Amino acid sequence: MQVFRHIPATDNRPTALAIGNFDGMHLGHQSLLKRLIEVAHAKSLIPAVMTFEPHPREFFTPLNAPSRLCNLREKLEYFIEAGVQKTFICSFNQLFSAINAQAFMNEMLRKKMQVNTILVGEDFRFGVKRSGTVTDFKTNGFDLIDFAPVNFANERISSTRVRDALSYGNLELASQLLGRAYSISGKVVHGAKLGRELGFPTANIHIKHERPALTGVYAVKLTLTKLSATQFQVQKLNGLNAVANLGVRPTIAGVPKLSLEVHILDFNEDLYGRHVNVEFLRKIRDEMKFSGLDALKAQIAQDIVIAREYFNEQDVKN
């Protein structure tokens, strides 16, 4: 997959383009991209995606912006799995937000990107002050496929609904909306080594979710990933049973800082610098402040017992 951080001056290959934020890549997003690939193949077009960084609401109302379900790299990995061949990452800034609907359609999509077919949600809006609608695409000669919402349990699947499920610890509902377990990926970095001192060494995952959709202690599956040096392709390797704490570590003195720490069960290899994916499978408890490190250590030991019981139950089911 080719990734563009700017819109090229011209592209001589006609394109089928899906446009959206695609935060979380839930079943609604997946349905849209599946249709994108089908249409592109049927019409001999290049299947492409246009997405935005940061999220428009982070630009307009940063203090009230929603929590992120996935970072940019995670989105790109999902696009690869879907079969997208090109991704255009539009920097959502003052200049981009000032583009009017007509210029967006004619100058950017038609002249520069050679867009033939557009796929968006039926409520998609674009251009300065969100003045453009799906009707404008049709009246300006684009072949438009506007998607109706995908429902689950008689309610629309949306990123907001996924966030709500995660915030309440309902991982089962979140996984049903996503079609997979919710996960966070990042690189293993050096930390304060406190876990090792307590007898529970952890892999400290660098995350870009400043406001994560969930916090607490979880039974998780950690998967190592390998990124090709020549093109954006991801190869998933082995999965490992683990316990994760996502939060600000309130028991530890100092300035609170968001961290994702993962203790891998029965594992002692060096993972520094490796990129990993952490799937959240079962919530064990909320993050808590303890009276001291001894109390914290005792609770971690209990968390591991609960996690082992969960994984043993899953092994029996499978």
C-alpha positions in Angstrom: 0.0 0.0 0.0 1.2 3.5 -0.9 0.8 6.2 1.8 0.7 9.9 0.8 1.0 12.7 3.4 0.0 15.2 0.7 -2.3 15.2 -2.3 -0.1 14.7 -5.4 -0.2 17.3 -8.2 -1.7 14.8 -10.5 -2.5 11.1 -10.7 -3.2 9.4 -14.1 -4.9 6.3 -12.7 -8.7 6.6 -12.0 -9.5 6.0 -8.4 -12.4 4.7 -6.3 -12.1 6.7 -3.0 -13.6 6.1 0.4 -13.5 9.1 2.7 -13.7 9.2 6.5 -12.0 9.2 9.9 -12.2 5.4 10.3 -11.5 5.6 14.0 -11.5 2.1 15.4 -12.4 0.4 12.1 -15.6 -1.0 13.4 -18.0 -3.3 11.3 -19.5 -0.3 9.6 -16.1 0.9 8.4 -15.2 -2.6 7.4 -18.4 -2.9 5.3 -17.6 0.3 3.5 -14.1 -0.8 2.7 -15.3 -4.2 1.5 -17.6 -2.4 -0.9 -14.7 -0.1 -2.0 -12.6 -3.1 -3.0 -15.5 -4.7 -4.9 -16.4 -1.6 -6.8 -12.7 -0.8 -7.6 -12.1 -4.3 -9.0 -15.4 -4.2 -11.0 -14.6 -0.8 -12.6 -10.8 -1.3 -12.9 -10.1 1.5 -10.5 -7.5 1.9 -7.8 -9.0 1.4 -4.3 -8.0 4.3 -2.1 -8.8 5.9 1.2 -8.7 9.5 2.3 -8.5 10.1 6.1 -7.6 12.9 8.4 -5.0 13.6 11.0 -5.7 14.9 13.5 -9.4 14.0 13.9 -11.4 17.2 12.8 -12.9 17.5 16.3 -9.4 17.5 17.8 -8.7 20.5 15.6 -11.9 22.5 16.2 -12.6 21.5 19.9 -9.4 19.9 21.3 -10.7 20.0 24.9 -13.9 18.2 24.1 -12.6 15.9 21.4 -13.5 12.2 21.7 -11.0 9.6 22.9 -9.1 7.9 20.2 -9.8 4.3 19.4 -6.8 3.8 17.2 -3.7 5.8 16.2 -2.7 6.5 12.6 -0.4 3.5 12.2 -3.2 1.2 13.5 -5.5 2.7 10.8 -3.0 2.0 8.1 -2.7 -1.6 9.2 -6.4 -2.1 9.0 -6.5 -0.5 5.5 -3.8 -3.0 4.4 -5.9 -5.9 5.7 -8.9 -4.6 3.7 -7.0 -4.5 0.4 -6.6 -0.7 0.0 -3.8 0.2 -2.4 -3.4 4.0 -1.6 -4.1 6.0 1.5 -4.1 9.8 1.5 -3.5 11.4 4.9 -4.8 14.9 4.9 -3.4 17.2 7.6 -6.5 18.7 9.1 -5.3 22.2 9.9 -6.5 25.8 9.3 -5.7 25.7 5.6 -7.5 22.4 5.0 -10.5 23.4 7.0 -10.9 26.5 4.8 -11.3 24.6 1.6 -14.8 25.1 0.2 -16.9 22.2 -1.0 -16.6 23.1 -4.7 -12.8 23.3 -4.6 -12.6 20.1 -2.6 -14.6 18.2 -5.3 -13.2 19.8 -8.5 -9.6 20.8 -7.7 -8.6 18.1 -5.2 -10.7 15.0 -6.0 -11.3 15.3 -9.7 -8.2 17.1 -11.1 -5.5 16.0 -8.8 -6.7 12.5 -7.7 -8.7 11.4 -10.7 -11.5 10.2 -8.5 -14.2 8.4 -10.4 -16.2 6.8 -7.6 -16.8 8.1 -4.0 -17.9 5.9 -1.1 -19.0 7.7 2.1 -21.5 7.4 4.9 -24.9 8.8 4.0 -24.5 11.6 6.6 -21.0 12.7 5.3 -20.3 16.4 5.3 -17.3 18.2 3.8 -15.9 21.7 3.0 -15.8 24.8 5.0 -18.5 24.9 7.7 -19.5 21.4 6.6 -21.5 22.9 3.8 -21.1 20.0 1.3 -23.3 16.9 1.3 -23.6 13.7 -0.6 -26.0 15.3 -2.9 -23.2 17.7 -4.1 -21.1 14.7 -5.2 -24.0 13.5 -7.3 -24.7 16.8 -8.9 -21.1 17.3 -9.7 -20.9 14.2 -11.8 -19.3 11.7 -9.3 -20.4 8.1 -9.2 -21.5 8.1 -5.5 -22.1 5.2 -3.2 -23.5 6.5 0.1 -23.7 3.9 2.8 -26.6 3.5 5.2 -25.5 2.8 8.8 -24.7 -0.8 9.8 -26.7 -1.9 12.8 -26.1 -4.3 15.7 -28.9 -5.1 18.2 -31.1 -2.6 16.4 -28.7 0.3 17.0 -26.3 2.0 14.7 -22.7 0.9 14.9 -20.5 3.9 15.4 -17.1 4.9 16.9 -19.1 6.6 19.7 -20.9 3.4 20.6 -17.6 1.5 20.7 -16.1 4.2 23.0 -19.1 4.0 25.3 -18.8 0.2 25.5 -15.1 0.3 26.4 -15.5 3.1 28.9 -18.0 0.9 30.8 -15.7 -2.1 30.6 -18.1 -4.0 28.2 -15.4 -5.6 26.1 -17.9 -8.2 24.8 -20.1 -5.5 23.2 -17.0 -3.6 21.9 -15.7 -6.8 20.2 -19.1 -7.4 18.6 -19.2 -3.9 17.2 -15.6 -4.2 16.0 -15.7 -7.7 14.8 -12.6 -8.5 16.8 -11.1 -7.8 20.2 -10.2 -4.1 20.9 -6.5 -3.6 20.7 -3.8 -0.9 21.1 -0.4 -1.2 19.3 2.9 0.5 19.9 6.7 0.1 20.4 8.2 -1.4 23.6 10.3 1.3 25.3 12.4 1.5 28.5 10.5 2.4 31.6 11.4 3.0 35.3 11.9 -0.8 35.8 9.6 -0.7 38.9 7.7 -3.8 37.7 11.0 -5.7 37.6 11.8 -4.6 41.2 8.5 -5.8 42.4 9.0 -9.2 40.7 6.7 -8.6 37.8 8.7 -7.3 34.8 6.6 -5.4 32.3 6.8 -4.4 28.7 6.2 -0.6 28.6 4.2 0.2 25.4 4.6 3.7 24.0 1.1 4.8 23.1 -0.3 7.9 21.4 -3.8 7.7 22.9 -3.7 10.7 25.1 -7.3 10.0 26.2 -7.7 6.3 25.8 -11.2 4.8 25.5 -10.6 2.5 28.5 -8.4 2.3 31.6 -7.8 -0.3 34.2 -6.3 -3.8 34.5 -7.0 -6.5 31.9 -6.2 -10.0 30.8 -4.7 -9.4 27.3 -3.0 -11.1 24.4 0.2 -9.5 23.3 1.2 -10.1 19.6 4.5 -9.2 18.1 4.4 -7.6 14.7 6.9 -7.1 12.0 6.9 -4.2 9.7 8.4 -4.6 6.2 11.3 -2.2 5.5 10.4 -1.9 1.9 6.7 -1.2 2.0 3.9 -0.8 4.5 3.0 -4.4 5.1 2.5 -5.9 8.6 3.2 -9.6 9.5 1.7 -10.7 12.8 3.7 -13.2 14.7 3.0 -15.2 17.9 0.5 -14.2 20.6 1.3 -14.3 24.3 -0.9 -14.4 27.4 -0.4 -11.3 29.6 -1.8 -8.9 32.1 -2.0 -5.2 31.3 -2.4 -2.0 33.3 -3.5 1.1 31.3 -3.6 4.3 33.3 -1.6 6.8 35.3 -0.2 4.5 38.1 -1.8 6.5 41.0 0.3 4.6 43.7 3.6 5.8 42.2 4.8 9.2 43.4 5.4 12.0 40.8 3.5 13.6 38.0 0.8 11.2 36.7 1.6 10.0 33.2 -0.5 7.7 31.1 1.2 4.3 30.5 0.4 0.9 29.1 2.4 -1.8 31.0 2.1 -5.4 30.1 3.4 -8.4 32.2 3.7 -11.4 29.9 3.0 -14.7 31.7 5.9 -17.2 31.7 8.1 -15.1 29.5 11.5 -13.4 30.0 12.8 -12.3 26.6 13.9 -8.8 25.7 11.3 -7.0 23.6 12.8 -3.5 23.6 12.3 -1.8 20.3 9.8 -4.3 19.1 6.3 -3.3 17.9 3.5 -5.1 19.6 -0.3 -5.3 19.5 -2.2 -5.7 22.8 -5.7 -7.2 22.6 -8.0 -6.5 25.6 -9.9 -9.6 26.4 -11.3 -9.4 30.0 -11.4 -6.6 32.5 -10.0 -7.6 35.9 -10.5 -4.3 37.8 -10.3 -0.6 37.7 -7.0 1.1 38.4 -6.6 1.8 42.1 -4.3 3.7 44.5 -2.7 1.5 47.1 -1.2 2.3 50.5 2.3 1.3 49.4 4.3 -0.9 47.1 3.7 -4.0 49.2 0.0 -3.7 48.8 0.5 -3.0 45.1 2.6 -6.1 44.7 0.0 -8.3 46.5 -2.7 -7.0 44.2 -0.6 -7.6 41.0 -0.1 -11.2 42.2 -3.9 -11.6 42.6 -4.5 -10.0 39.1 -2.2 -12.6 37.6 -4.1 -15.4 39.3 -7.3 -14.1 37.8 -5.8 -13.7 34.4 -4.4 -17.3 34.5 -7.9 -18.6 35.4 -9.4 -16.7 32.5 -6.8 -18.1 30.0 -7.3 -21.6 31.4 -11.1 -21.3 30.8 -10.5 -20.2 27.3 -8.2 -23.1 26.6 -10.9 -25.5 27.9 -13.5 -23.9 25.6 -11.2 -24.1 22.6 
